[in-house]
């Protein structure tokens, strides 16, 4: 694979085939502000501009840098399907396209997809053959109106508050690979720590009598176990790969051990028609009272809010090293994981989290459903939120670094005696997640509007800056009366169903507004930067406040974790541990020292 391409690395590292073609780089491009391109014949036309994929047109790295709203944009590129793929079908993959995509190849529509955060594919077997040219045309629509999962993308022309420059169109790798008529879909790999094995579900396309699938588990010492089963009797054949006791090594932050699983589809003659290599971690997540256990032990979750934005690429990391660097920066500051906030991160981030032992909560970029001021019916997420979220869960199911799911965030809406759209969609997303994954806890909504009584996890967001006051707000958990949003904003309103004794954490706090490059005068307006509370007068005050706030939560024997806002500054939001360009602005060693002492819930911390 050419290394001079932007983002040249393999985009699906948990499920790897040998042959593939990276389609990043220069594409033809056109803006379509009236969304009239189809009527104007853009499917068959040369396009006037050039863009560098996979960077969105709003970003500097795309070569466009147009930050206004884009109702629709078009892409075009002609590529030769490798002749050596003869006998197999070409599949075209898109990591993510924001928001509604239609794809044509050689004038034939091959795919439609709704949702800006999740991957989709198109089988090109009827549109183009190996050795032939494929002219790929993509239209991306990105409406500025109506409910749509936008995450942190600004609904105004400019950035403001905690909303940032928008992303339109292609923003993750575009690539192609060949597959046989009978081939594997994405496997579901479920670790079973208690039984010492992995359970595999292997969806197949075009399975035939006489075919079988086989799997071989390996570690650094070589083969561990293998299994085989007939391929044609089930839509998704199932296998179990046992691990002998002397080869069992659980995945954890201290030892992020990964096994490899080698998969083959074998035809009746014994020929291998499809192969792939996957990675897997042997670990368990469970709930014990108010504790969340990893491999049977309480591990306090020292999480940081990670928005996943970059100055030059926006939602797209400039290179793979930037993904690794963000995890390393977090670990250096004493965090052991992150809430991947208001965005479905690309798969390579999760791959690096797997191998570095970084705990993450998988989330969805659900912001964009509010239709007006807070009321009893202002949040109106569509059924598309459920579909898009299930695509994310299915894509990321097999990553051991993901230890929980959270489909919604800060759905600010009061409870009433009527069942509204938000109630229905929240419950649908919760139940769909539980049905898709029985191995991880699910938080129905992070902060503000808990609508599902049986949610596995309960939480709140609290940006009180005074550690003493913060401690009083958080002190009711022992009596099963935790802080609940919007207790700090509208005490007479009820936004959430009652707490039922679930594991609880403060999943957003801190957000200390600190920019050493700006004057720290009290009362300075927020036109230059933005954050929570009154700014510290100096760095010493920052560290005193940070240690006080984290100390409250570390010292609570009923608190299983926290999430500090946030890892980096993002544009005008100046409350990160690091600057937006990832350079240091604080004594990171002191930030780390405030966090790494044992937490009370881990057994050795202060009561």
Legacy VTK file of the C-alpha trace (Angstrom):
# vtk DataFile Version 3.0
C-alpha trace
ASCII
DATASET POLYDATA
POINTS 607 float
0.000 0.000 0.000
1.327 3.438 -0.941
2.546 5.275 2.139
2.278 8.717 0.522
-1.518 8.517 0.702
-3.246 10.293 3.585
-4.243 7.820 6.269
-2.651 4.832 4.458
-3.089 2.321 7.287
-5.575 -0.555 7.164
-8.885 0.881 8.441
-10.401 -2.279 10.000
-7.580 -3.665 12.157
-9.757 -6.053 14.166
-10.793 -8.010 11.043
-7.987 -8.028 8.503
-7.815 -9.405 4.980
-4.556 -9.349 3.037
-5.755 -7.823 -0.238
-7.152 -4.307 -0.199
-6.953 -0.977 -1.997
-6.843 2.388 -0.230
-8.871 5.032 -2.101
-7.823 8.042 -0.035
-6.135 10.943 -1.772
-7.301 13.318 -4.536
-10.940 13.144 -5.634
-12.962 15.475 -7.801
-15.330 17.577 -5.707
-18.309 19.906 -6.110
-20.430 21.945 -3.721
-24.161 21.687 -4.287
-25.809 24.372 -2.110
-29.241 23.879 -3.677
-29.072 20.051 -3.577
-29.909 20.075 -7.277
-26.926 18.067 -8.470
-28.878 14.965 -9.407
-31.186 17.000 -11.649
-28.178 18.820 -13.101
-26.513 15.565 -14.106
-23.604 15.488 -11.644
-23.687 11.692 -11.554
-22.183 11.714 -15.044
-20.239 14.999 -14.945
-16.648 15.966 -14.223
-16.489 17.989 -11.002
-14.713 21.363 -10.806
-12.747 21.191 -7.535
-10.242 18.808 -5.961
-10.397 17.500 -2.396
-8.116 15.257 -0.354
-10.079 12.323 1.055
-10.684 11.364 3.875
-10.707 14.947 5.160
-14.001 16.844 5.103
-14.328 20.045 3.024
-14.527 22.194 6.164
-11.040 21.079 7.241
-7.681 22.527 6.290
-6.284 19.099 5.394
-8.936 18.622 2.705
-7.486 21.486 0.683
-10.928 23.164 0.663
-11.379 24.750 4.100
-14.958 25.956 3.436
-16.609 26.199 6.856
-20.066 27.376 5.774
-23.079 25.050 5.678
-23.166 22.501 2.826
-26.599 21.178 1.900
-24.949 18.638 -0.399
-21.503 17.836 -1.764
-20.334 15.521 -4.561
-17.238 13.367 -5.037
-15.937 11.558 -8.115
-12.981 9.266 -8.758
-12.089 6.589 -11.307
-10.036 3.647 -10.114
-8.928 0.410 -11.779
-10.073 -2.669 -9.895
-6.941 -4.851 -9.674
-6.912 -7.606 -12.285
-5.401 -10.017 -9.751
-8.744 -9.947 -7.936
-10.201 -12.059 -10.760
-12.683 -14.647 -9.519
-13.668 -12.513 -6.548
-16.130 -9.678 -5.988
-14.999 -6.135 -5.217
-16.538 -4.550 -2.120
-16.380 -0.781 -1.628
-16.169 0.432 1.998
-16.769 3.852 3.532
-15.564 4.458 7.080
-18.039 7.314 7.565
-19.870 9.862 5.406
-21.810 12.724 7.007
-24.769 12.538 6.798
-26.884 10.879 4.059
-24.890 9.202 1.290
-25.767 7.825 -2.131
-23.097 5.979 -4.113
-22.991 5.246 -7.835
-20.420 3.109 -9.657
-20.264 3.412 -13.441
-23.635 5.159 -13.329
-25.337 2.394 -11.322
-26.561 3.150 -7.812
-24.887 0.672 -5.464
-25.541 2.017 -1.946
-27.541 4.394 0.208
-26.752 5.097 3.824
-28.091 7.450 6.489
-25.979 8.533 9.437
-22.736 10.431 9.703
-20.886 8.267 12.226
-21.086 4.672 11.007
-19.541 2.548 8.266
-21.258 1.060 5.237
-20.295 -1.009 2.201
-21.369 -1.765 -1.369
-20.880 -5.062 -3.198
-19.741 -4.112 -6.706
-20.018 -7.574 -8.199
-22.713 -6.525 -10.707
-21.305 -3.079 -11.418
-17.624 -3.687 -12.191
-15.276 -6.642 -12.617
-11.593 -7.020 -11.711
-9.418 -5.433 -14.372
-12.095 -2.839 -15.213
-12.344 0.842 -14.327
-14.801 1.883 -11.646
-15.994 5.477 -11.641
-17.200 6.110 -8.113
-19.571 9.023 -7.472
-20.736 9.969 -3.989
-23.376 12.508 -3.004
-23.514 13.479 0.668
-26.456 15.462 2.003
-26.099 17.270 5.318
-29.251 19.161 6.269
-28.991 22.017 8.736
-32.657 21.640 9.664
-34.641 19.124 11.658
-33.605 16.372 14.067
-30.338 14.770 12.984
-27.520 13.133 14.944
-24.805 15.797 14.660
-22.844 15.393 17.867
-20.813 18.522 18.644
-21.174 20.112 15.191
-22.261 23.735 15.435
-25.803 24.634 14.403
-24.652 28.203 13.705
-22.209 29.471 11.119
-19.524 30.025 13.750
-18.301 27.905 16.645
-19.734 28.771 20.045
-19.954 27.368 23.566
-19.074 23.644 23.291
-20.054 23.286 19.612
-17.470 23.161 16.867
-16.838 23.427 13.120
-19.078 21.068 11.158
-18.122 18.002 9.129
-19.832 17.244 5.806
-19.261 14.326 3.472
-16.461 11.748 3.572
-14.403 11.914 6.775
-13.005 8.416 7.175
-11.051 6.131 4.847
-12.580 4.909 1.597
-11.264 1.528 0.525
-11.945 -1.590 -1.493
-11.289 -5.287 -0.996
-12.036 -8.517 -2.893
-14.142 -11.324 -1.453
-15.236 -14.718 -2.708
-18.900 -15.467 -3.389
-18.871 -17.273 -0.035
-17.179 -15.014 2.484
-17.131 -13.942 6.089
-19.003 -10.973 7.458
-17.742 -9.162 10.524
-17.300 -11.756 13.307
-18.747 -11.310 16.790
-16.119 -12.392 19.298
-17.359 -12.825 22.861
-14.835 -13.504 25.631
-15.892 -15.950 28.347
-13.455 -15.512 31.207
-15.309 -17.862 33.553
-15.177 -20.751 31.082
-11.773 -19.798 29.658
-12.797 -19.550 26.011
-13.955 -17.343 23.158
-17.358 -17.710 21.532
-17.437 -16.863 17.829
-20.397 -15.994 15.631
-19.347 -15.960 11.984
-21.918 -14.476 9.597
-21.487 -15.750 6.047
-22.557 -14.484 2.658
-23.385 -17.014 -0.046
-22.716 -20.124 2.037
-22.956 -23.444 0.198
-23.210 -27.123 1.092
-19.782 -28.661 1.533
-18.195 -25.470 2.858
-16.959 -25.208 6.420
-15.404 -22.523 8.574
-12.432 -23.090 10.815
-10.813 -20.942 13.469
-7.402 -21.120 15.090
-6.527 -19.234 18.277
-2.902 -18.173 18.737
-0.731 -16.229 21.154
2.964 -15.411 21.252
3.771 -19.063 21.941
1.871 -20.298 18.887
-1.349 -22.255 18.459
-3.680 -22.400 21.464
-6.734 -24.204 20.071
-8.777 -24.624 16.919
-12.287 -25.571 15.872
-14.306 -26.178 12.714
-17.980 -26.367 11.777
-20.113 -26.787 8.671
-20.858 -23.459 7.027
-24.197 -24.060 5.335
-26.498 -25.024 8.218
-26.691 -21.620 9.933
-26.682 -18.016 8.783
-23.948 -17.387 11.362
-22.048 -20.562 12.286
-20.871 -20.645 15.894
-17.591 -21.923 17.256
-15.963 -22.146 20.675
-12.211 -21.732 21.068
-11.122 -23.079 24.470
-7.989 -21.803 26.220
-6.056 -24.243 28.421
-5.483 -22.877 31.938
-1.754 -22.433 31.374
-2.416 -20.256 28.309
-5.122 -18.046 29.820
-4.138 -14.419 30.134
-6.849 -11.909 30.886
-6.958 -8.488 29.235
-6.679 -5.529 31.618
-5.177 -2.030 31.767
-2.129 -3.524 33.486
-1.769 -6.323 30.928
-3.640 -5.616 27.664
-2.961 -9.036 26.215
-4.469 -9.788 22.825
-4.884 -13.170 21.169
-5.170 -13.622 17.405
-7.939 -15.598 15.745
-7.237 -16.890 12.241
-10.401 -17.602 10.256
-10.809 -19.579 7.032
-13.741 -20.478 4.826
-12.970 -23.791 3.109
-14.879 -25.235 0.162
-15.777 -28.873 -0.523
-12.454 -29.517 -2.279
-10.440 -28.250 0.662
-9.508 -24.928 -0.966
-9.511 -21.824 1.238
-11.859 -19.275 -0.370
-11.750 -16.569 2.309
-9.398 -15.779 5.196
-9.123 -13.103 7.840
-7.258 -12.422 11.073
-8.947 -10.952 14.153
-7.767 -9.863 17.574
-9.469 -10.706 20.854
-9.067 -9.952 24.543
-10.165 -12.316 27.322
-11.931 -10.188 29.926
-15.241 -9.800 31.741
-17.350 -6.832 32.851
-20.013 -7.239 35.499
-21.926 -5.350 38.178
-21.779 -6.142 41.900
-24.013 -3.797 43.877
-22.628 -0.325 43.245
-19.370 -1.639 41.831
-18.460 -2.272 38.207
-15.998 -5.154 38.087
-13.375 -5.890 35.459
-12.311 -9.542 35.518
-14.020 -9.852 38.900
-12.162 -6.945 40.520
-13.195 -3.327 41.133
-11.201 -1.012 38.900
-11.975 2.650 39.513
-12.644 4.217 36.127
-10.535 7.381 35.944
-12.004 8.530 32.659
-11.471 11.668 30.634
-13.905 13.214 28.175
-12.390 12.855 24.700
-14.122 14.792 21.918
-11.848 13.469 19.153
-11.362 16.794 17.312
-8.179 18.092 15.652
-7.269 21.635 14.559
-6.474 20.659 10.956
-8.648 17.567 10.386
-11.665 18.339 12.608
-13.271 14.943 13.354
-10.559 13.171 11.329
-7.159 12.587 12.897
-4.364 13.870 10.648
-2.559 10.521 10.909
-2.663 7.273 12.832
0.024 8.467 15.223
-2.359 11.194 16.419
-4.817 8.540 17.621
-2.081 6.781 19.584
-0.805 10.082 20.933
-4.202 10.993 22.414
-4.309 7.744 24.378
-0.720 8.163 25.525
-1.388 11.733 26.666
-4.395 10.571 28.660
-2.457 7.755 30.312
0.407 10.120 31.122
-2.032 12.395 32.962
-3.240 9.517 35.157
-6.447 8.557 33.358
-7.090 4.899 32.525
-9.822 5.439 29.939
-12.244 7.795 28.271
-15.796 8.588 27.366
-15.597 8.844 23.560
-17.892 11.809 23.606
-20.622 12.722 21.095
-18.895 10.847 18.300
-18.403 7.273 17.107
-14.623 7.072 16.910
-12.925 5.366 13.994
-12.002 1.723 14.414
-8.272 2.323 14.548
-8.672 4.320 17.768
-10.363 1.311 19.361
-7.618 -0.975 18.050
-5.018 1.164 19.808
-7.157 1.259 22.965
-7.268 -2.555 22.851
-3.504 -2.942 22.640
-2.716 -0.170 25.157
-5.190 -1.292 27.826
-7.354 1.819 27.655
-10.922 1.580 28.996
-13.554 3.301 26.863
-17.297 3.843 26.803
-18.788 3.615 23.339
-21.149 6.527 22.711
-23.224 8.074 19.954
-23.240 11.649 18.653
-26.929 12.113 19.416
-27.021 15.896 19.836
-29.208 17.471 17.193
-32.607 16.205 18.329
-33.702 19.271 20.288
-36.533 21.252 18.701
-36.560 24.207 21.087
-36.363 25.300 24.739
-36.554 22.687 27.472
-40.110 21.445 27.983
-41.833 18.080 28.304
-41.496 17.350 24.562
-38.538 19.293 23.128
-36.316 16.290 22.288
-37.459 14.447 19.167
-34.844 11.903 18.070
-35.920 9.860 15.051
-35.977 6.115 14.458
-32.750 6.665 12.501
-30.949 7.244 15.804
-31.725 3.652 16.781
-30.570 2.231 13.431
-27.347 4.231 13.390
-26.540 3.351 16.993
-27.033 -0.371 16.317
-24.598 -0.094 13.404
-22.029 1.329 15.809
-22.587 -1.406 18.400
-22.315 -4.120 15.752
-19.130 -2.624 14.317
-17.373 -2.315 17.668
-18.754 -5.318 19.572
-15.512 -7.339 19.576
-13.198 -4.677 21.025
-12.209 -5.579 24.620
-11.406 -1.954 25.431
-15.101 -1.065 25.285
-16.481 -1.729 28.760
-19.870 -0.019 28.468
-22.347 1.552 26.062
-24.086 4.915 26.261
-26.402 5.764 23.337
-27.570 9.215 24.521
-26.074 12.231 26.279
-27.704 15.148 28.116
-31.185 14.718 26.685
-32.487 17.799 28.449
-36.228 17.294 28.840
-38.580 17.257 31.821
-40.608 14.189 32.702
-44.367 14.315 32.286
-47.260 11.870 32.612
-47.295 11.346 28.834
-45.028 8.972 26.931
-43.188 11.113 24.397
-40.786 10.544 21.522
-37.751 10.802 23.796
-39.159 8.166 26.141
-39.804 5.754 23.275
-36.456 6.276 21.536
-34.462 6.134 24.788
-36.085 2.831 25.675
-35.638 1.525 22.121
-31.938 2.364 22.140
-31.472 0.813 25.581
-33.317 -2.415 24.725
-31.645 -2.662 21.321
-28.235 -2.345 22.956
-29.064 -4.975 25.553
-30.299 -7.316 22.831
-27.207 -6.744 20.690
-24.773 -7.154 23.582
-25.472 -9.068 26.779
-21.877 -8.748 28.020
-21.566 -5.030 28.836
-23.498 -2.596 31.044
-25.650 0.004 29.299
-26.260 3.566 30.496
-29.533 4.779 29.014
-28.472 8.434 28.853
-25.503 10.227 30.335
-26.716 12.993 32.599
-30.030 14.837 32.835
-32.815 12.612 31.471
-32.710 8.983 32.641
-35.907 7.455 31.228
-35.255 3.701 31.721
-35.795 2.508 35.327
-33.711 -0.649 34.854
-30.697 1.097 33.312
-27.541 -0.774 34.374
-25.709 2.433 35.324
-26.873 5.764 36.737
-24.926 9.017 36.537
-24.981 12.794 36.638
-23.029 15.767 35.317
-21.902 18.399 37.796
-19.615 21.338 37.058
-19.549 22.860 40.538
-16.026 24.271 40.874
-15.691 24.543 44.653
-14.453 21.155 45.964
-16.195 21.639 49.325
-19.558 22.393 47.722
-18.974 19.631 45.160
-18.370 17.182 48.000
-21.671 18.078 49.631
-23.536 17.630 46.351
-21.988 14.187 45.874
-22.427 13.061 49.476
-25.864 11.432 49.221
-24.860 8.281 47.378
-24.393 6.257 50.573
-28.067 6.866 51.407
-29.122 6.093 47.820
-29.863 9.757 47.240
-27.217 10.754 44.692
-26.922 14.053 42.935
-29.329 14.025 39.983
-29.532 16.561 37.163
-30.904 19.221 37.017
-30.766 19.522 40.778
-28.304 22.379 40.330
-30.421 24.209 37.727
-34.132 23.661 38.369
-34.703 21.937 41.728
-38.457 21.769 41.262
-38.264 19.951 37.916
-38.071 16.179 37.541
-36.075 15.006 34.548
-35.210 11.416 35.438
-36.776 8.269 36.806
-35.727 7.543 40.404
-32.358 6.043 41.256
-32.566 2.327 42.117
-29.165 1.614 43.683
-27.263 1.021 40.457
-23.526 1.656 40.106
-23.168 5.428 39.951
-20.514 7.807 38.688
-20.158 11.496 38.007
-19.626 11.200 34.282
-18.874 14.879 33.672
-17.202 17.228 36.130
-14.361 19.698 36.293
-14.067 21.454 32.960
-11.789 23.957 34.681
-11.511 27.009 32.440
-7.776 27.520 32.123
-5.715 29.101 29.378
-2.315 30.297 30.596
-1.880 32.335 27.413
-4.768 34.653 28.277
-5.136 37.171 31.060
-6.671 35.549 34.115
-8.568 38.585 35.360
-11.756 37.682 37.186
-14.868 38.492 35.230
-13.167 38.606 31.824
-15.771 37.957 29.124
-15.899 34.660 27.233
-15.424 35.981 23.708
-11.846 34.730 23.598
-12.327 31.387 25.332
-14.915 29.352 27.184
-15.015 26.934 30.083
-16.827 26.174 33.345
-16.881 28.379 36.397
-14.549 31.214 37.317
-11.060 30.806 35.966
-8.253 29.974 38.388
-5.978 32.917 39.072
-2.902 30.832 38.356
-1.805 27.256 37.695
-1.401 26.555 41.398
-5.088 27.258 41.906
-5.913 24.930 39.003
-4.058 22.035 40.626
-5.638 22.738 44.016
-9.113 22.682 42.456
-8.398 19.603 40.304
-7.044 17.607 43.254
-9.994 18.670 45.406
-12.649 17.700 42.878
-11.082 14.353 41.968
-10.411 13.643 45.650
-14.116 13.888 46.450
-14.915 11.123 43.954
-11.876 8.943 44.619
-12.730 8.963 48.319
-16.362 7.887 47.942
-16.641 4.127 48.605
-19.845 3.974 46.536
-18.500 5.772 43.454
-17.194 3.412 40.748
-15.543 6.072 38.601
-15.615 9.530 37.109
-15.088 11.354 33.850
-13.192 14.643 33.871
-13.903 17.279 31.226
-11.692 17.165 29.179
-8.550 15.797 27.491
-7.757 18.750 25.211
-8.971 22.229 24.482
-11.258 22.282 21.441
-11.374 25.588 19.569
-12.862 28.151 21.973
-13.456 25.603 24.744
-10.372 26.118 26.908
-10.793 23.499 29.619
-8.498 20.691 28.501
-5.566 19.117 30.274
-3.676 19.782 27.029
-3.942 22.469 24.375
-5.861 21.809 21.159
-2.570 21.095 19.365
-1.816 18.527 22.116
1.048 20.542 23.589
1.332 20.815 27.384
-0.175 23.739 29.259
-0.084 22.230 32.775
2.279 20.293 35.005
0.986 16.898 33.867
2.888 15.094 36.626
0.777 16.926 39.214
-2.425 16.087 37.348
-1.358 12.459 37.396
-0.390 12.486 41.068
-3.853 13.713 42.023
-5.471 10.680 40.378
-3.317 7.608 40.795
-3.803 7.031 44.528
-6.113 4.076 45.275
-9.820 4.839 45.177
-12.085 3.892 48.054
-14.129 1.465 45.956
-10.966 -0.439 45.025
-10.579 -1.506 48.644
-7.404 0.269 49.671
-8.396 3.874 49.256
-9.640 6.307 51.895
-13.119 5.805 53.277
LINES 1 608
607 0 1 2 3 4 5 6 7 8 9 10 11 12 13 14 15 16 17 18 19 20 21 22 23 24 25 26 27 28 29 30 31 32 33 34 35 36 37 38 39 40 41 42 43 44 45 46 47 48 49 50 51 52 53 54 55 56 57 58 59 60 61 62 63 64 65 66 67 68 69 70 71 72 73 74 75 76 77 78 79 80 81 82 83 84 85 86 87 88 89 90 91 92 93 94 95 96 97 98 99 100 101 102 103 104 105 106 107 108 109 110 111 112 113 114 115 116 117 118 119 120 121 122 123 124 125 126 127 128 129 130 131 132 133 134 135 136 137 138 139 140 141 142 143 144 145 146 147 148 149 150 151 152 153 154 155 156 157 158 159 160 161 162 163 164 165 166 167 168 169 170 171 172 173 174 175 176 177 178 179 180 181 182 183 184 185 186 187 188 189 190 191 192 193 194 195 196 197 198 199 200 201 202 203 204 205 206 207 208 209 210 211 212 213 214 215 216 217 218 219 220 221 222 223 224 225 226 227 228 229 230 231 232 233 234 235 236 237 238 239 240 241 242 243 244 245 246 247 248 249 250 251 252 253 254 255 256 257 258 259 260 261 262 263 264 265 266 267 268 269 270 271 272 273 274 275 276 277 278 279 280 281 282 283 284 285 286 287 288 289 290 291 292 293 294 295 296 297 298 299 300 301 302 303 304 305 306 307 308 309 310 311 312 313 314 315 316 317 318 319 320 321 322 323 324 325 326 327 328 329 330 331 332 333 334 335 336 337 338 339 340 341 342 343 344 345 346 347 348 349 350 351 352 353 354 355 356 357 358 359 360 361 362 363 364 365 366 367 368 369 370 371 372 373 374 375 376 377 378 379 380 381 382 383 384 385 386 387 388 389 390 391 392 393 394 395 396 397 398 399 400 401 402 403 404 405 406 407 408 409 410 411 412 413 414 415 416 417 418 419 420 421 422 423 424 425 426 427 428 429 430 431 432 433 434 435 436 437 438 439 440 441 442 443 444 445 446 447 448 449 450 451 452 453 454 455 456 457 458 459 460 461 462 463 464 465 466 467 468 469 470 471 472 473 474 475 476 477 478 479 480 481 482 483 484 485 486 487 488 489 490 491 492 493 494 495 496 497 498 499 500 501 502 503 504 505 506 507 508 509 510 511 512 513 514 515 516 517 518 519 520 521 522 523 524 525 526 527 528 529 530 531 532 533 534 535 536 537 538 539 540 541 542 543 544 545 546 547 548 549 550 551 552 553 554 555 556 557 558 559 560 561 562 563 564 565 566 567 568 569 570 571 572 573 574 575 576 577 578 579 580 581 582 583 584 585 586 587 588 589 590 591 592 593 594 595 596 597 598 599 600 601 602 603 604 605 606
